[in-house]
Structures are given as structure tokens and as C-alpha cells.
């Protein structure tokens, strides 16, 4: 029952993201036909590759497992708790749809805006700090942060930095939001996540519905709304 709903929401998100990705590519000078093609590829691949994870590292950690020894005294069992040590293996992976595709698009936009790379990196550093402060690690769930928070801060700092070139506000907002969320919320909290010894840590694991993907998309939407009001 949930699968058709997921497909429907995915298709809606596909068509919405395609238009906004096309806009942000055109803002950096990509010609109309090529921007449509790139936007279509990024949107389709983000959706279709959402279930796919690329394992980048295997982490082995010593884990303490509670167990009990049974001792019988005059036929009466007594349970003596003890801790045994074993190695727990955790796989660290990047989700194609939720992390790798937004990262590829961000690097592509950075390539076309290399003249402004210092300002964009400054905005990214700002978002890394914000994401680190506002994100929380919940055991059994992972990193939690409202997906609208990074876009709001990303658009704000991008507006301050690119007041003179408003078409770059959504571009800077997208890059800083994606990289800021990826680094600040996920990578910098990785040690806390590993403390619970999960079997796999998938960064961007919810695919097109992950905070990294949605934060980037919302950044473009809010950025375009802002420049339309200027």
C-alpha cells in the first residue's frame, strides 16, 4: 500500500525538482537545452537510485554485550550478569539519490561559479556550523534536523554575500545547504552514530526524501522567491 504512495510522491518531486534544477543551472550560464538535459538526469537518477547505497568504509568497534551465567545452588538457579566483548561491524555508505547526486550537482555548480568560490565556501562553512549546532542524533533513528532550517540560513547568508548578483543567490544557497547539511549534520555527527554500533550508516539514506536532497531543493525554491521580490 505504501509503495504506490511513495511512487506518486516521487514522481511529483521529480517534476518539481527538474524545473528548479534547470533554473539553477541556467543561472550559472548553462545553455537552455543542456540545462534541461542535466536537470532531467539529476532528477531521474536521484529518484531511481534512492534505494542504492555505495559502501565507502567498514568500521569495526569493540562492543559490550550483556549476558548471564547460570549457577545452581542446591538446585536453585542464580543468574549472574556479566559483560562479554565482541567486535561489531558497521558499514558506512553514501546513498546515491540522497547524497551522491546532490553532491555531484553541487560540484557542477561550483565549477561554473569558480570566480565566486571564496564567497560560496564561506557560505558553506556558515551552514556547516549551523547544521552541527541544530542537528541531533537520536538512537535508532539517526541524525534529525528539520529540512527547512538549512535552506533558510543558506538563503539568508547567500543574500548577504550576493546582493549585487541576485541570480547567484539560489546557486549559493543550494551548494551551501547541501554541503553544510552533509558535513555539519551527517559527517560531524558520525562518531555519535557509531557509538550505538548500527549495522549500516547510510548518509542520505532516504533518497529523494532525505534532508540533504530536500534542503538543497528548498534552498532553490526560497532563493527564487526572494529574487522575484527584489
N, C-alpha and C positions, 0 to 999 in steps of 0.2 A: 504493500500500500504506500509506503514511504518513497519507494523508488520512482514512481511516476511523478510525485510531487517534486522530488529532487531534480528530475529531468526537466520539468516545466520551469522551475526556478532557475535552473542552469541556463536554459535557452533564453529566458528573459534577461538574465545577467549577461549572456553572450552578446545580445543585440545592443544592450545599453553600453557595455564596455567597449564594443567595437567602435561606436561613434565617438566616444570620448578619447579612446586611444588614437583614433585617426586625427582628432583635433590637436592633441598634444604633439603628435609627430609633425603635423603641418606647421605648428608654431616654431619648430626648430629648423624649418626650411626644407623638409622632405616634400617632394612634389606630390600632387594630389593622388595620382594613380598608385604610386609606390606606398604612400601613407595608408591608403585603403587596404592594399595588399598586406602590409606589415600588421596593421591593426586587426585584420581578419585572422591572420596566422596566430598572433599572440592570444586573441580571444578564444579561438577554437582550441588551440593547444592547451591553454590554461584550463579549459573545461574538460577536454578529453583526457588529459594527463593528470587530473586531480587524484585518481586512485593510485598513481605510481610514485614510489619513493626511491630515491637514489641513496644507498647506504654509503656514507663517506668515512665512517670511523667505527671501530668496535672498542668499547671500553670495558675492562674487567676490574671489578672492585670487590673487596672483601666484604661479605655481608654476614650479619649475625642472625642466625635462625633459632628461635626458641624451640626447645624440645624437652622431653621429660624422661627421666629414668624411673623405672618402677622397682621398688624394693618391698619385698614381702616380709613382714614381721608377724610371726605366729599366724600366717595365712592371710593377714590383712595387708592389702596393697597400700603403699605410700608413694605418692608421686613427687619426685624431686626435680624441680625445674633446673635447666642448665641452658647455656648458650653454645651452640656449635657454629663454627666458622666455615664458610664456603665461598666460592667465587661466583659472583653474579655478573652476567654479561649483558651489557646494554648496547644496542645498535643506535648510532646517531645518523639520521637520514635527512635529506632535503626533499621536500615534496615538489614535484615538477610544476604542478599547476599553481600551488600556493606560495612557492618561494623562488624556484629557479626561473620561471617565466617573468615574474615581476622584476627579478634581478637583471635578467637579460635586457628587458625594456629600459630599465634604469641606466644600465651601462651604455645602451644605444643612445639614449637622450644625452648622457654625459659626453659622449663622443661628438655629438653635433653642437654642444654648447661648451666646448673646451675653453673658449675665451673667458667664460664666466665661472670656471671650475672652482676658483678660490671661494667665491660667494656661495656656490652650491654646497661645497664641502663644509662651510661654516654653518649653513642651514641644517645640513645633515648632522653635524656634531651637536647642534642645539637639540635636534629631535632625538638623538641617542640618549642624551641626558634626561630629557622629558620622559621618554619611554621607560628608561631604567627606574626613574623615581615613581612613576604612576602604575607600573605593571606589578602584578602579584603572582606568586607561584602557589597554586593550590594542589595538594597531593591528590593524585588520581585524576586530575583534570589537566594540569599543565599551567602555562602562562596565561593569565587573564588580564585583559585591558580592553576597555570599550573602544571599538574600532573608529569611533568618531573623534576621539581625543587627539591622536596624532595628526589627522588632517587639519583640524582647527589650528593647532600650533604651527603646522607646516605652512599653511596659507598665510598665517599672521607674519611669521618670520620672512617668508618669501615676498610678501607685500612690502615689508620694510626694506628689504635688500634690492628689490627690482621695481621700485616705484616708477623709475624712468623708462622701463621696458615691460609694460604690463603683460604682454604676451608670454613672457617667461615665468610669470607667477605660477601658473598651473604646472609648468615643467619642473621648476624648482621644488614646488610643493610635492609633486609625485615622487621625485627622486629622494628627497629628504624624508618623506613619510615612509616609503618602502624600506630604505636602508636604515633609517632610525628605528623602525619597529623591528626589523630583522636583527640588528645588532643590539640595540638597547633592551628590547623586551625578551628576545629569544636567546641570543648568544651569551649575553652577560648574565642571564639567569640560568644558564645551562648547568652550572655546578649544583645549584639548589635542586634542580630537577633530578640530577643524577643521584642525589642523596637518598631518594626513595627507591633507587635501583629498578626502574621500569625496564621492560624487555626491549622497548624501542622508543626513541625520542624522534618524532617526525616534525621538523621545523616547516611550518606552512602546511601541516598535515590535513587541514580541512579543505585544501584545494582552493577553488574559486570562492569559497565561503570563508576562507581563513582571514584573520585580521590583517596580515601583510597585504594580500591582494585587495581586500576591501578598503583598507586605509589609503592605498595608492589611488584607487578609483574615486573614492570620496574626495581626495585632495584635488583631483582634476575638476570634479563637479563643482566644489565650493570655489575653487580658483576661477573657473569660468564665470560663475555667478558674480563674483567680485569684480572681475574686469568688465563685465557688461554694465555694472553700475558706475564705473569710473567715468 
